[in-house]
């Protein structure tokens, strides 16, 4: 298997478990050639492993070289100017599309220019790429930013339809579309809150179904109810917890990777205390605790307690950031008091 998309989890072997989830999603993908698969929304808290999961799904589909072409795009967490976002989105899609056709893994880690995309389309008889580039650049020159975006976000569906292909559109952290894209170049004024509504129609596509992920579940549900109503996306909950056996495998895998001494007895104990949560396990293994000792029962208890109770631990800092963002979003008026 190849890994054209650099996975955020790091070394590929650190991805452990998720066998049942992958089985379900591959069954879903298998229905795409026959136009049977509905778009999905994968919802789960931060650090639950959603990004690792969808990135692994991308790499598996890319490596399989089958009937479904994967496209992965992570919505930026930082503010972006509308036209810049449009270009980034389209260039990412077109580059990954070309990389799949050419079986060139290195292309996924680069970003072809609009001129390079157009040249490839001309050289290989893919008129849709040529027309897309011409349209987007023309509208950019004229200041028609809405038309730029319309051309860009419809591209996967349009190209799949024209060439009788199937494209899986993976949009990671979909909720940021509502808060991070701005109409003014200096990023002044309110964000374009209706951006998620762009996908109202294409989310029903059977030739290019969507897989959108969201870390702020209430916020994502609110967005889908407002802009993607009528069940356009099937809601799926992504659990942060592995099975007991998968969690134990994660303990051994991380212990070897982080060169952390451990015994069979304490491995089981750590897996139990961390509830087979791979993020929790990794925090205990790699956290800044200077007195960590995972070779004894009391050492494991102390190490887990450090991650839970110490305000400077990696686990605590991560949860602090997550709770702060969630409270601010859900109850901005009283967020500071809470």
C-alpha positions as a Markdown table, in Angstrom:
| # | Residue | x | y | z |
|---|---|---|---|---|
| 1 | Unk | 0.0 | 0.0 | 0.0 |
| 2 | Unk | 1.1 | 3.5 | -0.8 |
| 3 | Unk | 0.7 | 6.6 | 1.4 |
| 4 | Unk | 0.5 | 9.5 | -1.1 |
| 5 | Unk | -1.3 | 11.7 | 1.5 |
| 6 | Unk | 0.9 | 12.4 | 4.5 |
| 7 | Unk | -1.2 | 11.2 | 7.4 |
| 8 | Unk | -1.3 | 13.5 | 10.5 |
| 9 | Unk | -1.0 | 10.5 | 12.7 |
| 10 | Unk | 2.7 | 10.3 | 11.7 |
| 11 | Unk | 4.2 | 6.9 | 10.9 |
| 12 | Unk | 1.6 | 4.7 | 9.1 |
| 13 | Unk | 2.0 | 1.8 | 11.6 |
| 14 | Unk | 0.7 | 4.1 | 14.4 |
| 15 | Unk | -2.8 | 3.8 | 12.9 |
| 16 | Unk | -4.2 | 0.9 | 14.9 |
| 17 | Unk | -7.6 | -0.8 | 14.8 |
| 18 | Unk | -10.8 | 0.7 | 13.3 |
| 19 | Unk | -11.4 | -2.6 | 11.5 |
| 20 | Unk | -15.2 | -2.5 | 11.8 |
| 21 | Unk | -15.4 | 1.2 | 10.8 |
| 22 | Unk | -13.2 | 0.6 | 7.7 |
| 23 | Unk | -15.2 | -2.4 | 6.7 |
| 24 | Unk | -18.4 | -0.4 | 6.9 |
| 25 | Unk | -16.9 | 2.5 | 4.8 |
| 26 | Unk | -15.5 | 0.2 | 2.2 |
| 27 | Unk | -18.9 | -1.4 | 1.8 |
| 28 | Unk | -20.3 | 2.1 | 1.4 |
| 29 | Unk | -17.6 | 2.9 | -1.2 |
| 30 | Unk | -18.3 | -0.4 | -3.0 |
| 31 | Unk | -21.8 | 0.9 | -3.7 |
| 32 | Unk | -20.6 | 4.1 | -5.5 |
| 33 | Unk | -20.1 | 2.5 | -8.9 |
| 34 | Unk | -23.7 | 1.5 | -9.0 |
| 35 | Unk | -24.9 | 4.9 | -7.7 |
| 36 | Unk | -26.1 | 3.5 | -4.4 |
| 37 | Unk | -24.1 | 5.5 | -1.8 |
| 38 | Unk | -25.5 | 8.5 | 0.0 |
| 39 | Unk | -23.3 | 11.3 | 1.3 |
| 40 | Unk | -22.2 | 11.0 | 4.9 |
| 41 | Unk | -21.2 | 13.2 | 7.8 |
| 42 | Unk | -18.8 | 11.8 | 10.3 |
| 43 | Unk | -19.2 | 13.5 | 13.7 |
| 44 | Unk | -17.0 | 13.1 | 16.7 |
| 45 | Unk | -15.1 | 15.2 | 19.2 |
| 46 | Unk | -11.6 | 16.5 | 18.6 |
| 47 | Unk | -8.8 | 13.9 | 18.9 |
| 48 | Unk | -11.2 | 11.1 | 18.3 |
| 49 | Unk | -9.2 | 9.9 | 15.3 |
| 50 | Unk | -11.6 | 11.2 | 12.5 |
| 51 | Unk | -8.8 | 12.8 | 10.5 |
| 52 | Unk | -6.5 | 9.8 | 10.8 |
| 53 | Unk | -9.5 | 7.6 | 9.7 |
| 54 | Unk | -10.5 | 9.6 | 6.6 |
| 55 | Unk | -6.8 | 10.1 | 5.5 |
| 56 | Unk | -6.3 | 6.4 | 5.8 |
| 57 | Unk | -9.4 | 5.8 | 3.7 |
| 58 | Unk | -8.0 | 8.2 | 1.1 |
| 59 | Unk | -4.7 | 6.4 | 0.9 |
| 60 | Unk | -6.4 | 3.0 | 0.7 |
| 61 | Unk | -8.7 | 4.1 | -2.2 |
| 62 | Unk | -5.8 | 5.8 | -4.0 |
| 63 | Unk | -3.6 | 2.7 | -3.6 |
| 64 | Unk | -6.4 | 0.4 | -4.8 |
| 65 | Unk | -6.6 | 2.3 | -8.1 |
| 66 | Unk | -10.2 | 1.1 | -8.4 |
| 67 | Unk | -13.4 | 2.7 | -9.6 |
| 68 | Unk | -13.6 | 5.5 | -6.9 |
| 69 | Unk | -11.2 | 8.4 | -7.1 |
| 70 | Unk | -10.6 | 10.0 | -3.6 |
| 71 | Unk | -10.3 | 13.8 | -3.0 |
| 72 | Unk | -9.3 | 15.0 | 0.4 |
| 73 | Unk | -9.5 | 18.6 | 1.5 |
| 74 | Unk | -9.1 | 19.9 | 5.1 |
| 75 | Unk | -11.0 | 23.2 | 5.6 |
| 76 | Unk | -8.4 | 25.7 | 7.0 |
| 77 | Unk | -8.7 | 26.6 | 10.7 |
| 78 | Unk | -7.3 | 30.0 | 10.0 |
| 79 | Unk | -9.1 | 32.8 | 8.2 |
| 80 | Unk | -8.8 | 33.0 | 4.4 |
| 81 | Unk | -9.8 | 35.5 | 1.7 |
| 82 | Unk | -12.6 | 34.1 | -0.5 |
| 83 | Unk | -10.7 | 34.0 | -3.9 |
| 84 | Unk | -7.6 | 32.5 | -2.3 |
| 85 | Unk | -9.7 | 29.7 | -0.7 |
| 86 | Unk | -11.4 | 29.0 | -4.1 |
| 87 | Unk | -8.0 | 28.6 | -5.8 |
| 88 | Unk | -6.6 | 26.4 | -3.0 |
| 89 | Unk | -9.7 | 24.2 | -3.2 |
| 90 | Unk | -9.7 | 23.8 | -6.9 |
| 91 | Unk | -6.0 | 23.3 | -7.2 |
| 92 | Unk | -6.1 | 20.6 | -4.5 |
| 93 | Unk | -8.9 | 18.8 | -6.2 |
| 94 | Unk | -7.4 | 18.9 | -9.7 |
| 95 | Unk | -3.9 | 18.0 | -8.5 |
| 96 | Unk | -5.2 | 14.9 | -6.6 |
| 97 | Unk | -7.4 | 14.0 | -9.5 |
| 98 | Unk | -4.4 | 14.1 | -11.9 |
| 99 | Unk | -2.2 | 12.2 | -9.4 |
| 100 | Unk | -4.7 | 9.4 | -9.4 |
| 101 | Unk | -4.9 | 9.2 | -13.2 |
| 102 | Unk | -1.1 | 9.3 | -13.5 |
| 103 | Unk | -0.5 | 7.0 | -10.5 |
| 104 | Unk | 2.0 | 9.7 | -9.2 |
| 105 | Unk | 2.0 | 9.7 | -5.4 |
| 106 | Unk | 4.3 | 12.7 | -5.2 |
| 107 | Unk | 1.7 | 14.9 | -6.9 |
| 108 | Unk | -0.5 | 14.6 | -3.8 |
| 109 | Unk | 2.2 | 16.3 | -1.8 |
| 110 | Unk | 2.5 | 19.2 | -4.2 |
| 111 | Unk | 0.0 | 21.7 | -5.6 |
| 112 | Unk | -0.1 | 22.2 | -9.4 |
| 113 | Unk | -0.6 | 25.7 | -10.6 |
| 114 | Unk | -3.7 | 26.6 | -12.6 |
| 115 | Unk | -1.5 | 26.8 | -15.7 |
| 116 | Unk | -0.1 | 23.4 | -15.1 |
| 117 | Unk | -3.6 | 21.9 | -14.6 |
| 118 | Unk | -4.7 | 23.5 | -17.8 |
| 119 | Unk | -1.7 | 22.2 | -19.7 |
| 120 | Unk | -2.4 | 18.7 | -18.5 |
| 121 | Unk | -6.0 | 18.9 | -19.5 |
| 122 | Unk | -5.0 | 20.0 | -23.0 |
| 123 | Unk | -2.3 | 17.4 | -23.4 |
| 124 | Unk | -4.6 | 14.6 | -22.2 |
| 125 | Unk | -7.9 | 15.6 | -23.8 |
| 126 | Unk | -9.6 | 16.4 | -20.5 |
| 127 | Unk | -11.5 | 19.5 | -21.7 |
| 128 | Unk | -13.3 | 19.9 | -18.3 |
| 129 | Unk | -10.0 | 20.8 | -16.7 |
| 130 | Unk | -9.2 | 23.3 | -19.4 |
| 131 | Unk | -12.7 | 24.9 | -19.2 |
| 132 | Unk | -12.5 | 25.0 | -15.4 |
| 133 | Unk | -9.2 | 26.8 | -15.3 |
| 134 | Unk | -10.3 | 29.3 | -18.0 |
| 135 | Unk | -13.6 | 30.0 | -16.2 |
| 136 | Unk | -12.1 | 30.4 | -12.7 |
| 137 | Unk | -9.2 | 32.7 | -13.9 |
| 138 | Unk | -11.6 | 34.8 | -16.0 |
| 139 | Unk | -14.0 | 35.3 | -13.1 |
| 140 | Unk | -11.1 | 36.0 | -10.8 |
| 141 | Unk | -10.0 | 38.8 | -13.1 |
| 142 | Unk | -13.5 | 40.2 | -13.4 |
| 143 | Unk | -14.1 | 40.0 | -9.7 |
| 144 | Unk | -16.9 | 37.5 | -9.9 |
| 145 | Unk | -15.9 | 35.5 | -6.8 |
| 146 | Unk | -19.2 | 33.8 | -6.5 |
| 147 | Unk | -18.9 | 32.3 | -10.0 |
| 148 | Unk | -15.3 | 31.2 | -9.2 |
| 149 | Unk | -16.6 | 29.3 | -6.2 |
| 150 | Unk | -19.5 | 27.8 | -8.1 |
| 151 | Unk | -17.2 | 26.4 | -10.7 |
| 152 | Unk | -14.7 | 25.1 | -8.1 |
| 153 | Unk | -17.0 | 23.3 | -5.6 |
| 154 | Unk | -19.1 | 21.7 | -8.5 |
| 155 | Unk | -15.9 | 20.4 | -10.2 |
| 156 | Unk | -15.8 | 16.9 | -8.7 |
| 157 | Unk | -19.5 | 16.2 | -9.5 |
| 158 | Unk | -19.2 | 17.8 | -13.0 |
| 159 | Unk | -16.0 | 15.9 | -14.0 |
| 160 | Unk | -17.3 | 12.6 | -12.6 |
| 161 | Unk | -20.6 | 13.1 | -14.5 |
| 162 | Unk | -18.9 | 14.0 | -17.8 |
| 163 | Unk | -16.4 | 11.2 | -17.8 |
| 164 | Unk | -18.6 | 8.6 | -16.1 |
| 165 | Unk | -16.3 | 8.3 | -13.1 |
| 166 | Unk | -16.9 | 8.1 | -9.3 |
| 167 | Unk | -15.2 | 10.6 | -7.0 |
| 168 | Unk | -15.4 | 10.6 | -3.2 |
| 169 | Unk | -15.3 | 14.2 | -1.9 |
| 170 | Unk | -13.8 | 14.1 | 1.7 |
| 171 | Unk | -14.1 | 17.5 | 3.5 |
| 172 | Unk | -12.4 | 17.4 | 6.8 |
| 173 | Unk | -13.6 | 19.9 | 9.6 |
| 174 | Unk | -16.5 | 21.0 | 7.4 |
| 175 | Unk | -17.8 | 23.4 | 10.1 |
| 176 | Unk | -15.0 | 25.9 | 9.5 |
| 177 | Unk | -16.5 | 26.8 | 6.2 |
| 178 | Unk | -19.1 | 28.9 | 8.1 |
| 179 | Unk | -16.5 | 30.9 | 10.1 |
| 180 | Unk | -13.2 | 31.1 | 8.3 |
| 181 | Unk | -13.8 | 32.4 | 4.8 |
| 182 | Unk | -14.0 | 36.2 | 4.3 |
| 183 | Unk | -15.2 | 38.4 | 1.4 |
| 184 | Unk | -12.6 | 41.1 | 2.0 |
| 185 | Unk | -8.9 | 40.7 | 1.3 |
| 186 | Unk | -8.0 | 42.3 | 4.7 |
| 187 | Unk | -10.3 | 39.7 | 6.4 |
| 188 | Unk | -12.5 | 42.5 | 7.8 |
| 189 | Unk | -16.2 | 42.2 | 8.3 |
| 190 | Unk | -18.1 | 39.0 | 9.1 |
| 191 | Unk | -17.3 | 35.7 | 7.6 |
| 192 | Unk | -19.4 | 34.2 | 4.8 |
| 193 | Unk | -21.6 | 32.2 | 7.1 |
| 194 | Unk | -23.6 | 30.6 | 4.3 |
| 195 | Unk | -20.6 | 28.9 | 2.6 |
| 196 | Unk | -21.7 | 25.4 | 3.8 |
| 197 | Unk | -24.9 | 26.0 | 1.8 |
| 198 | Unk | -23.0 | 25.7 | -1.4 |
| 199 | Unk | -23.1 | 22.0 | -1.0 |
| 200 | Unk | -26.9 | 21.9 | -0.7 |
| 201 | Unk | -27.3 | 20.4 | -4.2 |
| 202 | Unk | -24.0 | 18.5 | -4.8 |
| 203 | Unk | -24.4 | 16.7 | -1.5 |
| 204 | Unk | -27.0 | 14.6 | -3.2 |
| 205 | Unk | -24.6 | 13.6 | -6.0 |
| 206 | Unk | -24.3 | 9.9 | -6.5 |
| 207 | Unk | -21.3 | 10.2 | -8.9 |
| 208 | Unk | -19.4 | 12.4 | -6.4 |
| 209 | Unk | -20.8 | 11.7 | -2.9 |
| 210 | Unk | -19.5 | 13.7 | 0.1 |
| 211 | Unk | -17.9 | 12.6 | 3.3 |
| 212 | Unk | -17.8 | 15.6 | 5.7 |
| 213 | Unk | -16.3 | 15.4 | 9.1 |
| 214 | Unk | -17.0 | 17.7 | 12.1 |
| 215 | Unk | -15.4 | 18.0 | 15.5 |
| 216 | Unk | -18.0 | 20.3 | 17.1 |
| 217 | Unk | -21.0 | 18.1 | 16.9 |
| 218 | Unk | -23.8 | 20.5 | 17.9 |
| 219 | Unk | -22.4 | 23.1 | 15.6 |
| 220 | Unk | -22.2 | 20.6 | 12.7 |
| 221 | Unk | -25.8 | 19.4 | 13.3 |
| 222 | Unk | -26.9 | 23.1 | 13.3 |
| 223 | Unk | -25.2 | 23.7 | 10.0 |
| 224 | Unk | -26.6 | 20.6 | 8.4 |
| 225 | Unk | -30.1 | 21.4 | 9.6 |
| 226 | Unk | -29.9 | 24.9 | 8.2 |
| 227 | Unk | -28.1 | 24.4 | 4.9 |
| 228 | Unk | -28.2 | 20.6 | 4.1 |
| 229 | Unk | -31.7 | 19.7 | 5.3 |
| 230 | Unk | -33.8 | 16.8 | 4.2 |
| 231 | Unk | -31.3 | 14.2 | 5.2 |
| 232 | Unk | -28.8 | 15.0 | 2.5 |
| 233 | Unk | -26.0 | 13.7 | 4.7 |
| 234 | Unk | -26.3 | 10.5 | 6.7 |
| 235 | Unk | -25.1 | 11.3 | 10.2 |
| 236 | Unk | -22.6 | 8.9 | 11.7 |
| 237 | Unk | -21.0 | 9.1 | 15.2 |
| 238 | Unk | -17.3 | 8.4 | 15.4 |
| 239 | Unk | -16.4 | 6.9 | 18.7 |
| 240 | Unk | -13.0 | 7.9 | 20.2 |
| 241 | Unk | -12.7 | 4.4 | 21.7 |
| 242 | Unk | -11.2 | 1.3 | 20.1 |
| 243 | Unk | -12.3 | -2.2 | 21.0 |
| 244 | Unk | -10.5 | -3.7 | 24.0 |
| 245 | Unk | -8.2 | -5.8 | 21.7 |
| 246 | Unk | -7.5 | -2.9 | 19.4 |
| 247 | Unk | -6.7 | -0.6 | 22.4 |
| 248 | Unk | -4.2 | -3.2 | 23.8 |
| 249 | Unk | -2.6 | -3.3 | 20.4 |
| 250 | Unk | -2.3 | 0.5 | 20.5 |
| 251 | Unk | -0.6 | 0.3 | 23.9 |
| 252 | Unk | 2.1 | -2.0 | 22.6 |
| 253 | Unk | 2.5 | -0.1 | 19.3 |
| 254 | Unk | 2.9 | 3.2 | 21.0 |
| 255 | Unk | 5.2 | 1.8 | 23.7 |
| 256 | Unk | 7.5 | 0.5 | 21.0 |
| 257 | Unk | 7.3 | 3.7 | 19.0 |
| 258 | Unk | 8.0 | 6.0 | 22.0 |
| 259 | Unk | 10.5 | 3.5 | 23.5 |
| 260 | Unk | 8.5 | 3.4 | 26.7 |
| 261 | Unk | 9.2 | 0.3 | 28.9 |
| 262 | Unk | 6.0 | -1.6 | 29.8 |
| 263 | Unk | 4.9 | -5.0 | 31.0 |
| 264 | Unk | 2.1 | -7.2 | 29.9 |
| 265 | Unk | 0.2 | -6.6 | 33.1 |
| 266 | Unk | 0.6 | -2.8 | 33.0 |
| 267 | Unk | -0.3 | -2.7 | 29.3 |
| 268 | Unk | -3.7 | -4.2 | 30.2 |
| 269 | Unk | -4.0 | -1.8 | 33.1 |
| 270 | Unk | -3.2 | 1.3 | 31.0 |
| 271 | Unk | -5.6 | 0.2 | 28.3 |
| 272 | Unk | -8.4 | -0.2 | 30.8 |
| 273 | Unk | -7.7 | 3.2 | 32.6 |
| 274 | Unk | -7.5 | 5.0 | 29.2 |
| 275 | Unk | -10.7 | 3.2 | 28.0 |
| 276 | Unk | -9.0 | 2.1 | 24.9 |
| 277 | Unk | -8.8 | 5.7 | 23.7 |
| 278 | Unk | -5.6 | 5.9 | 21.5 |
| 279 | Unk | -5.2 | 9.6 | 22.0 |
| 280 | Unk | -5.4 | 9.2 | 25.8 |
| 281 | Unk | -2.9 | 6.3 | 25.6 |
| 282 | Unk | -0.5 | 8.4 | 23.5 |
| 283 | Unk | -0.7 | 11.3 | 25.9 |
| 284 | Unk | 0.3 | 9.1 | 28.8 |
| 285 | Unk | 3.2 | 7.7 | 26.7 |
| 286 | Unk | 4.6 | 10.9 | 25.3 |
| 287 | Unk | 3.5 | 13.6 | 27.8 |
| 288 | Unk | 5.9 | 15.8 | 29.7 |
| 289 | Unk | 5.5 | 13.8 | 33.0 |
| 290 | Unk | 9.2 | 13.6 | 34.3 |
| 291 | Unk | 8.4 | 10.8 | 36.7 |
| 292 | Unk | 6.5 | 8.4 | 34.3 |
| 293 | Unk | 7.0 | 4.7 | 35.1 |
| 294 | Unk | 4.8 | 2.3 | 33.2 |
| 295 | Unk | 6.4 | -0.8 | 34.4 |
| 296 | Unk | 4.5 | -0.9 | 37.8 |
| 297 | Unk | 0.8 | -0.7 | 38.7 |
| 298 | Unk | 1.3 | 2.4 | 40.8 |
| 299 | Unk | 3.4 | 4.0 | 38.1 |
| 300 | Unk | 0.6 | 3.6 | 35.6 |
| 301 | Unk | -2.0 | 5.0 | 38.0 |
| 302 | Unk | 0.3 | 8.0 | 38.7 |
| 303 | Unk | 0.9 | 8.5 | 34.9 |
| 304 | Unk | -2.8 | 8.5 | 34.1 |
| 305 | Unk | -3.6 | 10.8 | 37.0 |
| 306 | Unk | -0.9 | 13.2 | 35.8 |
| 307 | Unk | -2.6 | 13.5 | 32.4 |
| 308 | Unk | -6.0 | 14.0 | 33.9 |
| 309 | Unk | -5.2 | 16.3 | 36.8 |
| 310 | Unk | -2.2 | 18.3 | 35.8 |
| 311 | Unk | -3.2 | 21.5 | 34.0 |
| 312 | Unk | 0.0 | 21.5 | 32.0 |
| 313 | Unk | -0.4 | 18.0 | 30.6 |
| 314 | Unk | -1.0 | 17.5 | 26.9 |
| 315 | Unk | -4.4 | 15.9 | 27.5 |
| 316 | Unk | -5.5 | 18.8 | 29.8 |
| 317 | Unk | -4.3 | 21.5 | 27.4 |
| 318 | Unk | -6.1 | 19.8 | 24.5 |
| 319 | Unk | -9.4 | 19.6 | 26.4 |
| 320 | Unk | -9.0 | 23.1 | 27.6 |
| 321 | Unk | -8.8 | 24.4 | 24.0 |
| 322 | Unk | -11.7 | 22.2 | 22.9 |
| 323 | Unk | -14.0 | 23.3 | 25.7 |
| 324 | Unk | -13.1 | 26.9 | 25.3 |
| 325 | Unk | -14.0 | 26.9 | 21.6 |
| 326 | Unk | -17.2 | 24.9 | 22.2 |
| 327 | Unk | -18.5 | 27.1 | 25.0 |
| 328 | Unk | -17.7 | 30.2 | 23.0 |
| 329 | Unk | -19.6 | 28.9 | 20.0 |
| 330 | Unk | -22.6 | 27.5 | 21.9 |
| 331 | Unk | -23.0 | 30.3 | 24.5 |
| 332 | Unk | -20.9 | 33.2 | 23.4 |
| 333 | Unk | -22.7 | 35.7 | 25.7 |
| 334 | Unk | -22.0 | 33.7 | 28.9 |
| 335 | Unk | -18.9 | 31.8 | 27.8 |
| 336 | Unk | -16.5 | 33.6 | 30.0 |
| 337 | Unk | -18.6 | 33.1 | 33.1 |
| 338 | Unk | -19.0 | 29.4 | 32.4 |
